[in-house]
Protein backbone atom coordinates (compact mmCIF):
# COMPACT_ATOMS: atom_id res chain seq x y z
CA UNK A 1 0.00 0.00 0.00
CA UNK A 2 1.25 3.48 -0.90
CA UNK A 3 0.44 6.15 1.68
CA UNK A 4 1.08 9.86 1.21
CA UNK A 5 1.06 12.13 4.27
CA UNK A 6 0.71 15.85 3.62
CA UNK A 7 2.34 17.98 6.30
CA UNK A 8 2.99 21.66 6.84
CA UNK A 9 5.71 23.51 8.70
CA UNK A 10 4.15 26.28 10.78
CA UNK A 11 5.68 29.12 12.81
CA UNK A 12 5.83 28.74 16.55
CA UNK A 13 2.93 30.69 18.01
CA UNK A 14 5.10 33.34 19.64
CA UNK A 15 7.15 33.86 16.48
CA UNK A 16 4.41 34.74 13.95
CA UNK A 17 5.33 37.75 11.81
CA UNK A 18 3.33 39.37 9.02
CA UNK A 19 4.68 40.97 5.84
CA UNK A 20 3.06 44.46 5.88
CA UNK A 21 3.01 44.66 2.08
CA UNK A 22 1.48 41.26 1.23
CA UNK A 23 -0.30 40.54 4.55
CA UNK A 24 1.12 37.00 4.42
CA UNK A 25 3.12 35.13 7.04
CA UNK A 26 6.88 35.61 6.98
CA UNK A 27 8.30 32.08 7.16
CA UNK A 28 11.94 32.52 6.16
CA UNK A 29 14.22 32.69 9.17
CA UNK A 30 11.37 32.10 11.64
CA UNK A 31 11.55 29.27 14.19
CA UNK A 32 9.08 26.64 12.99
CA UNK A 33 7.66 23.23 13.87
CA UNK A 34 5.63 20.51 12.17
CA UNK A 35 1.97 21.44 12.34
CA UNK A 36 0.93 19.51 15.49
CA UNK A 37 -2.12 17.89 13.85
CA UNK A 38 0.13 16.55 11.07
CA UNK A 39 2.16 14.53 13.56
CA UNK A 40 -0.95 12.44 14.19
CA UNK A 41 -1.26 11.89 10.43
CA UNK A 42 2.35 10.70 10.25
CA UNK A 43 1.86 8.39 13.21
CA UNK A 44 -1.29 6.84 11.75
CA UNK A 45 0.48 6.15 8.45
CA UNK A 46 3.31 4.43 10.34
CA UNK A 47 0.82 2.32 12.31
CA UNK A 48 -0.79 1.17 9.05
CA UNK A 49 2.69 0.35 7.76
CA UNK A 50 3.30 -1.83 10.82
CA UNK A 51 0.13 -3.82 10.05
CA UNK A 52 0.24 -3.89 6.25
CA UNK A 53 3.25 -3.83 3.93
CA UNK A 54 3.27 -0.15 2.97
CA UNK A 55 5.41 2.72 1.75
CA UNK A 56 4.98 6.06 3.50
CA UNK A 57 5.78 9.18 1.48
CA UNK A 58 5.64 12.59 3.17
CA UNK A 59 4.82 15.67 1.09
CA UNK A 60 5.00 19.34 2.00
CA UNK A 61 4.82 22.72 0.29
CA UNK A 62 6.91 25.56 1.65
CA UNK A 63 10.22 27.43 1.64
CA UNK A 64 13.56 25.55 1.70
CA UNK A 65 13.56 25.49 5.53
CA UNK A 66 10.50 23.19 5.43
CA UNK A 67 12.97 20.41 4.64
CA UNK A 68 13.56 20.24 8.41
CA UNK A 69 9.97 19.12 8.98
CA UNK A 70 10.31 16.42 6.34
CA UNK A 71 13.49 15.10 7.93
CA UNK A 72 11.70 14.90 11.28
CA UNK A 73 8.96 12.82 9.60
CA UNK A 74 11.63 10.49 8.19
CA UNK A 75 13.18 10.23 11.64
CA UNK A 76 9.79 9.07 12.92
CA UNK A 77 9.76 6.30 10.31
CA UNK A 78 8.56 7.65 6.95
CA UNK A 79 10.31 6.17 3.90
CA UNK A 80 10.68 9.13 1.54
CA UNK A 81 9.88 12.83 1.36
CA UNK A 82 9.19 15.47 -1.26
CA UNK A 83 9.24 19.25 -0.82
CA UNK A 84 7.32 21.48 -3.22
CA UNK A 85 9.30 24.69 -3.08
CA UNK A 86 9.15 27.58 -5.53
CA UNK A 87 8.86 31.33 -4.99
CA UNK A 88 5.76 31.31 -7.18
CA UNK A 89 4.03 29.12 -4.54
CA UNK A 90 4.33 31.90 -1.91
CA UNK A 91 1.19 33.55 -0.57
CA UNK A 92 -1.09 30.65 -1.50
CA UNK A 93 -4.49 30.37 0.14
CA UNK A 94 -6.12 27.00 0.80
CA UNK A 95 -7.37 26.64 -2.79
CA UNK A 96 -3.94 27.28 -4.33
CA UNK A 97 -2.24 25.15 -1.67
CA UNK A 98 -4.51 22.14 -2.22
CA UNK A 99 -4.07 22.51 -6.00
CA UNK A 100 -0.27 22.55 -5.68
CA UNK A 101 -0.22 19.56 -3.34
CA UNK A 102 -2.55 17.64 -5.66
CA UNK A 103 -0.17 18.26 -8.56
CA UNK A 104 2.70 16.98 -6.42
CA UNK A 105 0.68 13.89 -5.53
CA UNK A 106 -0.09 13.27 -9.20
CA UNK A 107 3.63 13.42 -9.98
CA UNK A 108 4.41 10.96 -7.18
CA UNK A 109 2.11 8.56 -9.01
CA UNK A 110 0.53 5.52 -7.38
CA UNK A 111 -1.18 6.07 -4.05
CA UNK A 112 -3.89 4.30 -2.08
CA UNK A 113 -4.38 6.63 0.86
CA UNK A 114 -3.66 10.30 1.54
CA UNK A 115 -3.62 11.40 5.19
CA UNK A 116 -3.66 15.00 6.44
CA UNK A 117 -3.99 16.59 9.86
CA UNK A 118 -7.45 18.06 10.36
CA UNK A 119 -6.15 21.64 10.07
CA UNK A 120 -3.07 23.84 10.37
CA UNK A 121 -2.52 25.91 13.50
CA UNK A 122 -1.57 29.02 11.51
CA UNK A 123 -4.78 29.05 9.46
CA UNK A 124 -7.34 26.84 11.22
CA UNK A 125 -9.43 26.45 8.05
CA UNK A 126 -9.49 22.62 7.75
CA UNK A 127 -9.90 23.12 3.98
CA UNK A 128 -6.70 21.75 2.44
CA UNK A 129 -7.43 18.04 2.91
CA UNK A 130 -10.88 18.21 1.30
CA UNK A 131 -9.43 20.53 -1.36
CA UNK A 132 -6.83 17.92 -2.33
CA UNK A 133 -9.59 15.31 -2.66
CA UNK A 134 -11.60 17.65 -4.87
CA UNK A 135 -8.66 18.36 -7.18
CA UNK A 136 -7.89 14.64 -7.45
CA UNK A 137 -11.58 13.74 -7.78
CA UNK A 138 -11.44 11.12 -5.01
CA UNK A 139 -13.59 10.70 -1.85
CA UNK A 140 -12.69 12.29 1.48
CA UNK A 141 -13.52 11.69 5.16
CA UNK A 142 -12.73 14.41 7.70
CA UNK A 143 -12.15 14.47 11.48
CA UNK A 144 -11.26 10.78 11.57
CA UNK A 145 -10.63 9.52 15.12
CA UNK A 146 -10.19 5.83 14.32
CA UNK A 147 -9.42 3.56 11.39
CA UNK A 148 -11.50 0.47 12.04
CA UNK A 149 -10.48 -1.49 8.96
CA UNK A 150 -8.31 -1.02 5.91
CA UNK A 151 -8.17 -3.33 2.91
CA UNK A 152 -6.76 -3.11 -0.60
CA UNK A 153 -9.90 -1.49 -1.99
CA UNK A 154 -11.62 0.22 0.95
CA UNK A 155 -11.22 1.78 4.36
CA UNK A 156 -13.68 1.99 7.28
CA UNK A 157 -13.25 4.97 9.59
CA UNK A 158 -14.90 6.53 12.61
CA UNK A 159 -15.46 10.22 11.99
CA UNK A 160 -16.17 12.73 14.76
CA UNK A 161 -19.28 14.90 14.62
CA UNK A 162 -20.66 17.53 17.00
CA UNK A 163 -22.81 14.85 18.59
CA UNK A 164 -21.27 11.40 18.44
CA UNK A 165 -19.47 9.75 15.53
CA UNK A 166 -20.23 8.34 12.09
CA UNK A 167 -18.78 5.06 10.82
CA UNK A 168 -18.00 5.47 7.12
CA UNK A 169 -16.82 3.00 4.49
CA UNK A 170 -14.90 4.67 1.66
CA UNK A 171 -13.37 3.17 -1.49
CA UNK A 172 -9.65 3.65 -2.03
CA UNK A 173 -7.91 5.78 -3.08
CA UNK A 174 -9.21 8.50 -0.79
CA UNK A 175 -8.19 11.34 1.51
CA UNK A 176 -8.73 11.33 5.26
CA UNK A 177 -8.02 14.10 7.76
CA UNK A 178 -7.31 13.01 11.33
CA UNK A 179 -7.85 14.47 14.78
CA UNK A 180 -5.59 14.18 17.83
CA UNK A 181 -7.83 11.52 19.40
CA UNK A 182 -6.66 8.98 16.81
CA UNK A 183 -3.27 8.16 18.40
CA UNK A 184 -0.22 9.34 20.32
CA UNK A 185 2.64 10.33 17.98
CA UNK A 186 5.95 8.59 18.60
CA UNK A 187 9.25 10.35 19.14
CA UNK A 188 11.96 9.99 16.49
CA UNK A 189 14.40 7.19 17.26
CA UNK A 190 18.17 7.71 17.29
CA UNK A 191 18.50 5.35 14.34
CA UNK A 192 15.74 7.27 12.57
CA UNK A 193 17.48 10.59 13.14
CA UNK A 194 20.69 9.23 11.64
CA UNK A 195 18.79 7.98 8.59
CA UNK A 196 16.92 11.30 8.25
CA UNK A 197 20.19 13.22 8.26
CA UNK A 198 21.44 11.27 5.24
CA UNK A 199 18.12 10.91 3.41
CA UNK A 200 17.76 12.71 0.09
CA UNK A 201 14.79 15.07 0.00
CA UNK A 202 13.37 15.57 -3.49
CA UNK A 203 12.62 19.24 -4.23
CA UNK A 204 10.15 20.05 -6.99
CA UNK A 205 9.22 23.44 -8.42
CA UNK A 206 6.22 24.48 -10.48
CA UNK A 207 7.67 23.17 -13.75
CA UNK A 208 8.43 19.78 -12.18
CA UNK A 209 4.80 19.22 -11.22
CA UNK A 210 3.26 20.93 -14.25
CA UNK A 211 1.42 23.56 -12.21
CA UNK A 212 -0.46 26.27 -14.06
CA UNK A 213 0.72 29.81 -13.29
CA UNK A 214 -2.75 31.17 -12.57
CA UNK A 215 -3.54 28.41 -10.05
CA UNK A 216 -0.61 28.81 -7.64
CA UNK A 217 0.60 31.35 -5.11
CA UNK A 218 -1.09 34.74 -4.83
CA UNK A 219 -2.28 34.63 -8.45
CA UNK A 220 -4.18 31.42 -7.77
CA UNK A 221 -5.67 32.59 -4.47
CA UNK A 222 -9.18 34.06 -4.70
CA UNK A 223 -9.20 34.83 -0.97
CA UNK A 224 -6.96 37.69 0.12
CA UNK A 225 -6.15 39.28 3.47
CA UNK A 226 -7.10 42.96 3.27
CA UNK A 227 -6.22 43.99 6.82
CA UNK A 228 -4.57 42.47 9.87
CA UNK A 229 -4.87 44.06 13.30
CA UNK A 230 -4.67 43.26 16.99
CA UNK A 231 -8.09 43.27 18.69
CA UNK A 232 -8.43 46.04 21.30
CA UNK A 233 -7.91 44.98 24.89
CA UNK A 234 -11.10 44.11 26.74
CA UNK A 235 -12.35 46.64 29.25
CA UNK A 236 -12.83 45.62 32.83
CA UNK A 237 -16.15 43.99 33.60
CA UNK A 238 -18.83 45.38 35.90
CA UNK A 239 -18.97 43.74 39.32
CA UNK A 240 -22.35 43.73 40.98
CA UNK A 241 -22.48 43.31 44.74
CA UNK A 242 -25.30 42.65 47.15
CA UNK A 243 -27.80 39.93 47.84
CA UNK A 244 -29.13 37.69 45.06
CA UNK A 245 -32.29 39.79 44.88
CA UNK A 246 -30.38 43.07 44.75
CA UNK A 247 -28.01 41.81 42.04
CA UNK A 248 -30.95 40.50 40.00
CA UNK A 249 -32.68 43.87 40.18
CA UNK A 250 -29.49 45.63 39.07
CA UNK A 251 -29.10 43.26 36.09
CA UNK A 252 -32.72 43.84 35.05
CA UNK A 253 -32.22 47.60 35.32
CA UNK A 254 -29.04 47.47 33.19
CA UNK A 255 -30.76 45.38 30.52
CA UNK A 256 -33.73 47.76 30.44
CA UNK A 257 -31.38 50.70 29.92
CA UNK A 258 -29.65 48.89 27.04
CA UNK A 259 -32.96 48.15 25.32
CA UNK A 260 -34.18 51.77 25.57
C-alpha positions in Angstrom: 0.0 0.0 0.0 1.3 3.5 -0.9 0.4 6.1 1.7 1.1 9.9 1.2 1.1 12.1 4.3 0.7 15.9 3.6 2.3 18.0 6.3 3.0 21.7 6.8 5.7 23.5 8.7 4.1 26.3 10.8 5.7 29.1 12.8 5.8 28.7 16.6 2.9 30.7 18.0 5.1 33.3 19.6 7.1 33.9 16.5 4.4 34.7 14.0 5.3 37.7 11.8 3.3 39.4 9.0 4.7 41.0 5.8 3.1 44.5 5.9 3.0 44.7 2.1 1.5 41.3 1.2 -0.3 40.5 4.6 1.1 37.0 4.4 3.1 35.1 7.0 6.9 35.6 7.0 8.3 32.1 7.2 11.9 32.5 6.2 14.2 32.7 9.2 11.4 32.1 11.6 11.6 29.3 14.2 9.1 26.6 13.0 7.7 23.2 13.9 5.6 20.5 12.2 2.0 21.4 12.3 0.9 19.5 15.5 -2.1 17.9 13.8 0.1 16.6 11.1 2.2 14.5 13.6 -1.0 12.4 14.2 -1.3 11.9 10.4 2.4 10.7 10.2 1.9 8.4 13.2 -1.3 6.8 11.8 0.5 6.2 8.5 3.3 4.4 10.3 0.8 2.3 12.3 -0.8 1.2 9.1 2.7 0.4 7.8 3.3 -1.8 10.8 0.1 -3.8 10.0 0.2 -3.9 6.3 3.2 -3.8 3.9 3.3 -0.1 3.0 5.4 2.7 1.7 5.0 6.1 3.5 5.8 9.2 1.5 5.6 12.6 3.2 4.8 15.7 1.1 5.0 19.3 2.0 4.8 22.7 0.3 6.9 25.6 1.6 10.2 27.4 1.6 13.6 25.5 1.7 13.6 25.5 5.5 10.5 23.2 5.4 13.0 20.4 4.6 13.6 20.2 8.4 10.0 19.1 9.0 10.3 16.4 6.3 13.5 15.1 7.9 11.7 14.9 11.3 9.0 12.8 9.6 11.6 10.5 8.2 13.2 10.2 11.6 9.8 9.1 12.9 9.8 6.3 10.3 8.6 7.7 6.9 10.3 6.2 3.9 10.7 9.1 1.5 9.9 12.8 1.4 9.2 15.5 -1.3 9.2 19.2 -0.8 7.3 21.5 -3.2 9.3 24.7 -3.1 9.2 27.6 -5.5 8.9 31.3 -5.0 5.8 31.3 -7.2 4.0 29.1 -4.5 4.3 31.9 -1.9 1.2 33.6 -0.6 -1.1 30.7 -1.5 -4.5 30.4 0.1 -6.1 27.0 0.8 -7.4 26.6 -2.8 -3.9 27.3 -4.3 -2.2 25.1 -1.7 -4.5 22.1 -2.2 -4.1 22.5 -6.0 -0.3 22.6 -5.7 -0.2 19.6 -3.3 -2.6 17.6 -5.7 -0.2 18.3 -8.6 2.7 17.0 -6.4 0.7 13.9 -5.5 -0.1 13.3 -9.2 3.6 13.4 -10.0 4.4 11.0 -7.2 2.1 8.6 -9.0 0.5 5.5 -7.4 -1.2 6.1 -4.1 -3.9 4.3 -2.1 -4.4 6.6 0.9 -3.7 10.3 1.5 -3.6 11.4 5.2 -3.7 15.0 6.4 -4.0 16.6 9.9 -7.5 18.1 10.4 -6.2 21.6 10.1 -3.1 23.8 10.4 -2.5 25.9 13.5 -1.6 29.0 11.5 -4.8 29.1 9.5 -7.3 26.8 11.2 -9.4 26.5 8.0 -9.5 22.6 7.8 -9.9 23.1 4.0 -6.7 21.8 2.4 -7.4 18.0 2.9 -10.9 18.2 1.3 -9.4 20.5 -1.4 -6.8 17.9 -2.3 -9.6 15.3 -2.7 -11.6 17.6 -4.9 -8.7 18.4 -7.2 -7.9 14.6 -7.5 -11.6 13.7 -7.8 -11.4 11.1 -5.0 -13.6 10.7 -1.8 -12.7 12.3 1.5 -13.5 11.7 5.2 -12.7 14.4 7.7 -12.2 14.5 11.5 -11.3 10.8 11.6 -10.6 9.5 15.1 -10.2 5.8 14.3 -9.4 3.6 11.4 -11.5 0.5 12.0 -10.5 -1.5 9.0 -8.3 -1.0 5.9 -8.2 -3.3 2.9 -6.8 -3.1 -0.6 -9.9 -1.5 -2.0 -11.6 0.2 0.9 -11.2 1.8 4.4 -13.7 2.0 7.3 -13.2 5.0 9.6 -14.9 6.5 12.6 -15.5 10.2 12.0 -16.2 12.7 14.8 -19.3 14.9 14.6 -20.7 17.5 17.0 -22.8 14.9 18.6 -21.3 11.4 18.4 -19.5 9.7 15.5 -20.2 8.3 12.1 -18.8 5.1 10.8 -18.0 5.5 7.1 -16.8 3.0 4.5 -14.9 4.7 1.7 -13.4 3.2 -1.5 -9.7 3.6 -2.0 -7.9 5.8 -3.1 -9.2 8.5 -0.8 -8.2 11.3 1.5 -8.7 11.3 5.3 -8.0 14.1 7.8 -7.3 13.0 11.3 -7.8 14.5 14.8 -5.6 14.2 17.8 -7.8 11.5 19.4 -6.7 9.0 16.8 -3.3 8.2 18.4 -0.2 9.3 20.3 2.6 10.3 18.0 6.0 8.6 18.6 9.2 10.4 19.1 12.0 10.0 16.5 14.4 7.2 17.3 18.2 7.7 17.3 18.5 5.3 14.3 15.7 7.3 12.6 17.5 10.6 13.1 20.7 9.2 11.6 18.8 8.0 8.6 16.9 11.3 8.3 20.2 13.2 8.3 21.4 11.3 5.2 18.1 10.9 3.4 17.8 12.7 0.1 14.8 15.1 0.0 13.4 15.6 -3.5 12.6 19.2 -4.2 10.2 20.0 -7.0 9.2 23.4 -8.4 6.2 24.5 -10.5 7.7 23.2 -13.7 8.4 19.8 -12.2 4.8 19.2 -11.2 3.3 20.9 -14.2 1.4 23.6 -12.2 -0.5 26.3 -14.1 0.7 29.8 -13.3 -2.8 31.2 -12.6 -3.5 28.4 -10.1 -0.6 28.8 -7.6 0.6 31.4 -5.1 -1.1 34.7 -4.8 -2.3 34.6 -8.4 -4.2 31.4 -7.8 -5.7 32.6 -4.5 -9.2 34.1 -4.7 -9.2 34.8 -1.0 -7.0 37.7 0.1 -6.2 39.3 3.5 -7.1 43.0 3.3 -6.2 44.0 6.8 -4.6 42.5 9.9 -4.9 44.1 13.3 -4.7 43.3 17.0 -8.1 43.3 18.7 -8.4 46.0 21.3 -7.9 45.0 24.9 -11.1 44.1 26.7 -12.3 46.6 29.2 -12.8 45.6 32.8 -16.1 44.0 33.6 -18.8 45.4 35.9 -19.0 43.7 39.3 -22.4 43.7 41.0 -22.5 43.3 44.7 -25.3 42.7 47.2 -27.8 39.9 47.8 -29.1 37.7 45.1 -32.3 39.8 44.9 -30.4 43.1 44.8 -28.0 41.8 42.0 -30.9 40.5 40.0 -32.7 43.9 40.2 -29.5 45.6 39.1 -29.1 43.3 36.1 -32.7 43.8 35.0 -32.2 47.6 35.3 -29.0 47.5 33.2 -30.8 45.4 30.5 -33.7 47.8 30.4 -31.4 50.7 29.9 -29.6 48.9 27.0 -33.0 48.1 25.3 -34.2 51.8 25.6 
